[in-house]
Amino acid sequence: MMFGVEPSREYIQQWADGEYNVYQPLAWQHAAWAYWYLGYDDPMIRAGDIVTNGMIQKITDACVLRQRELDRE
């Protein structure tokens, strides 16, 4: 079982607003969090793995949903 780490609010905001530079390195823990948050099976992501468009989409979706929750708090 993989454990993810919820990103900081600033990170979530950047992704939700479409401002995150996807050419920066991505923490695999944040990608694992996104999969967990959206209810997907463990993606078995490890440090150094290739980042796919599907992974970027899942991180984006998770951050948009989480940002909406944070805005309601």
N, C-alpha and C positions, 0 to 999 in steps of 0.2 A: 504494500500500500504506500502510495506517495503522499506526502504532506505538502500542501502549498502554504504560502505566506501571503496574507492580504496586503496588497501594496498600500503605500501611503496615500492620503487624500489627494496630494498634489499629483501623484502618478496617475491615480484614477481619473482626476479632472483632465489631465493632458490627453489621456486615451479617449475619454468620453467626448472631448471637444475636437478630436482629430488632430491634435497638435503634437503628439508624441512622434519623435523621429525614430522610425522603425529600423534605421540603419545603426542605431546604438545597440550595444549588447543587451539582450533580454535575460532577466533572471529566470531560470527554469522554475523556481518556486512560485513566481507570479503566474506563469503559464499554467502550472499545476493547480493553483488556486482558481484560475478562470474556468478550467475544466470542471473542477469540483463545484464551484459556485453555480454553474449552468446545469449541473446534474449529469455530466458525461462520465463515462468510465475513465479510470486512471490511464492517462496517455503514455505513461512510461517515458517521460521526458527526462533527459539527463543533460548535465552541463556539456556544452560543445555540440549538441545535436543541431541539425539544420532546422531553421525556423520556416514553417510552411505558411502559405496564405491562410489555410484553415485555422492555424494556431493564432495568427494575427486577428482573424475575424472573431474567434472565441474570446480572446483577451478584450477586444473592443466591445463585444456584446456584454461581457461580464462587467466591464467598467461603466458602460452606459447604464445598465440596470442598477449597479451599486451606487452610482452618482445620484440617480433618482431617489434611492432610499436615503442617502445622506442629506439630500436637499429637503426631505420631508421631516427630518429630525429636528 
